[in-house]
Amino acid sequence: DADVERVRVRGAALVVRVPAPIREPRVGEAGHVDDRCHEGRGPAIDIRRATIRSPIRGIVLLELVDPGQTVAASFQTPTLFTLAEDLTKMELIVDVDEADVGRVQVGYAASFTIDAYPTRAFQSTVVEVRSAPLKLNGVVTYQTVLSVDNRELLLKPGMTATADIVVARALDAVLVP
């Protein structure tokens, strides 16, 4: 048997990796209505230019507009939908306490549980330890990203997890109760 030392992290959230930002549509492309519609061509708007099409195949996680709703882009492009390209590959973002972050490294094994399946431990791997500190109520933590295989599609974005990251292992150790 092996003696295993773990770092316990509570309150982590599952997320889906969002694809890289898509460039703004150019004049005349789908999803972009330009001013030429108003320059003497009458009040009719070419509906083909007002159609919004997804840049990826996937699942709509969040819909922030309704069909027929007017969308106006001023200085910032508004978010209309949150899309997930592939729910079989997810990430678990955990906040590791500053006292433990020095022992956590990329490649370390981890496991986590969620309330929806309390008796099942899901396996994962540390893929990133971020350097920017987060401070909440005087406690400093560092976000650590765990890669999660979700081929069974049991996990959903936003689920809360409790994770254990294996930081040390001693083989053939004698445990004294």
C-alpha positions as CSV (number, residue, x, y, z in Angstrom):
1,D,0.0,0.0,0.0
2,A,1.0,3.6,-0.4
3,D,0.6,6.5,1.9
4,V,-0.8,9.4,0.0
5,E,-0.7,13.1,0.9
6,R,-3.4,15.3,-0.7
7,V,-4.4,18.9,-0.9
8,R,-8.1,19.3,-0.4
9,V,-10.0,22.0,-2.3
10,R,-13.7,22.8,-1.8
11,G,-16.1,24.8,-3.8
12,A,-14.5,24.4,-7.2
13,A,-16.6,24.9,-10.4
14,L,-16.7,22.8,-13.6
15,V,-16.3,24.8,-16.8
16,V,-16.2,24.1,-20.5
17,R,-13.3,25.4,-22.4
18,V,-14.7,28.2,-24.6
19,P,-13.2,28.4,-28.1
20,A,-11.0,31.2,-29.1
21,P,-12.7,34.5,-29.7
22,I,-14.3,34.8,-33.1
23,R,-13.4,37.8,-35.2
24,E,-16.1,40.5,-35.7
25,P,-18.2,40.0,-38.8
26,R,-17.3,42.3,-41.6
27,V,-19.7,44.5,-43.6
28,G,-22.0,42.4,-45.6
29,E,-21.4,39.1,-43.8
30,A,-24.1,37.2,-41.9
31,G,-24.7,38.7,-38.5
32,H,-23.8,42.3,-39.5
33,V,-26.2,44.9,-40.6
34,D,-24.5,47.8,-42.2
35,D,-25.6,51.4,-42.8
36,R,-26.1,50.7,-46.5
37,C,-29.6,49.4,-45.6
38,H,-30.6,52.9,-44.6
39,E,-29.0,54.8,-47.6
40,G,-31.9,55.2,-49.9
41,R,-32.7,51.6,-50.3
42,G,-35.9,51.9,-48.3
43,P,-36.8,50.8,-44.8
44,A,-36.5,47.1,-45.5
45,I,-33.5,45.4,-44.0
46,D,-31.9,42.5,-45.8
47,I,-32.8,39.7,-43.4
48,R,-30.0,37.6,-44.7
49,R,-27.5,40.1,-43.3
50,A,-29.3,40.1,-39.9
51,T,-29.1,36.3,-39.4
52,I,-26.9,35.2,-36.5
53,R,-25.0,32.0,-37.1
54,S,-22.9,30.0,-34.7
55,P,-19.2,29.9,-35.5
56,I,-19.0,26.4,-34.1
57,R,-21.0,23.2,-33.9
58,G,-22.0,22.6,-30.3
59,I,-24.6,23.2,-27.5
60,V,-26.1,26.5,-26.4
61,L,-25.4,26.8,-22.6
62,L,-26.9,30.2,-22.1
63,E,-29.2,32.3,-24.3
64,L,-29.2,36.0,-23.4
65,V,-31.5,37.1,-26.2
66,D,-34.9,36.1,-27.5
67,P,-35.9,35.6,-31.2
68,G,-37.0,38.9,-32.6
69,Q,-35.3,41.0,-30.0
70,T,-33.4,44.0,-31.2
71,V,-29.6,43.8,-30.5
72,A,-27.6,47.0,-30.6
73,A,-23.8,46.9,-30.6
74,S,-22.3,50.1,-29.4
75,F,-18.7,50.2,-28.2
76,Q,-18.6,46.6,-27.2
77,T,-20.0,43.6,-29.0
78,P,-22.9,42.2,-26.9
79,T,-22.8,38.5,-25.8
80,L,-25.8,36.8,-27.3
81,F,-25.1,33.2,-26.4
82,T,-22.6,31.1,-24.5
83,L,-21.7,28.0,-26.5
84,A,-19.9,24.8,-25.7
85,E,-18.2,23.0,-28.5
86,D,-17.5,19.8,-26.7
87,L,-18.9,18.8,-23.3
88,T,-16.7,15.6,-23.2
89,K,-13.7,17.7,-22.4
90,M,-14.1,19.9,-19.4
91,E,-12.0,21.8,-16.9
92,L,-12.3,22.0,-13.1
93,I,-11.0,25.3,-11.8
94,V,-10.0,25.1,-8.1
95,D,-8.6,27.7,-5.7
96,V,-5.5,26.3,-3.9
97,D,-4.5,27.9,-0.7
98,E,-1.2,29.8,-0.7
99,A,0.2,27.4,1.9
100,D,-0.4,24.5,-0.5
101,V,0.3,25.9,-3.9
102,G,4.0,25.3,-3.7
103,R,3.4,21.6,-3.6
104,V,1.0,21.4,-6.6
105,Q,2.6,20.9,-10.0
106,V,1.4,20.4,-13.6
107,G,0.9,16.7,-14.2
108,Y,-0.2,15.7,-10.7
109,A,-3.1,13.4,-10.4
110,A,-6.3,14.6,-8.8
111,S,-9.8,13.3,-8.0
112,F,-13.0,15.1,-7.2
113,T,-16.6,14.5,-6.2
114,I,-19.8,16.3,-6.9
115,D,-23.1,16.3,-5.1
116,A,-25.0,14.8,-8.0
117,Y,-22.8,11.6,-7.7
118,P,-21.6,11.6,-4.0
119,T,-20.2,8.1,-4.1
120,R,-18.2,8.4,-7.3
121,A,-14.7,9.9,-7.5
122,F,-13.9,11.4,-10.9
123,Q,-10.3,11.4,-12.0
124,S,-8.4,14.4,-13.4
125,T,-5.0,15.9,-13.9
126,V,-3.5,19.3,-13.1
127,V,-2.9,21.1,-16.4
128,E,-2.2,24.6,-15.1
129,V,-1.3,26.4,-11.9
130,R,-1.9,30.1,-12.4
131,S,0.4,32.7,-10.9
132,A,-2.1,35.5,-10.3
133,P,-3.3,35.5,-6.6
134,L,-6.9,35.8,-5.7
135,K,-7.7,37.4,-2.3
136,L,-11.1,36.9,-0.7
137,N,-11.8,37.7,3.0
138,G,-8.1,37.9,3.7
139,V,-7.3,34.5,2.2
140,V,-4.9,34.2,-0.7
141,T,-5.5,31.4,-3.2
142,Y,-4.2,30.5,-6.7
143,Q,-6.4,29.1,-9.4
144,T,-5.4,25.7,-10.6
145,V,-6.9,24.0,-13.6
146,L,-7.7,20.3,-13.7
147,S,-8.4,18.5,-17.0
148,V,-11.6,16.3,-16.8
149,D,-12.7,13.5,-19.2
150,N,-16.5,13.7,-19.4
151,R,-17.1,11.1,-22.1
152,E,-20.1,9.8,-20.1
153,L,-21.6,13.3,-20.1
154,L,-22.4,13.0,-16.4
155,L,-20.9,16.4,-15.5
156,K,-22.5,19.7,-16.3
157,P,-21.0,23.2,-16.5
158,G,-21.2,25.1,-13.2
159,M,-21.4,22.0,-10.9
160,T,-19.7,22.4,-7.6
161,A,-16.9,20.0,-6.8
162,T,-14.6,19.0,-3.9
163,A,-11.2,18.1,-5.2
164,D,-8.2,16.3,-3.8
165,I,-4.8,16.8,-5.5
166,V,-2.1,14.1,-4.8
167,V,1.1,16.0,-3.8
168,A,3.1,13.1,-2.3
169,R,3.1,9.4,-2.3
170,A,5.2,7.0,-0.1
171,L,5.3,3.3,-1.2
172,D,5.6,0.5,1.3
173,A,5.0,2.9,4.2
174,V,4.0,1.6,7.6
175,L,1.0,3.4,8.9
176,V,0.6,3.8,12.7
177,P,-2.9,4.4,13.9
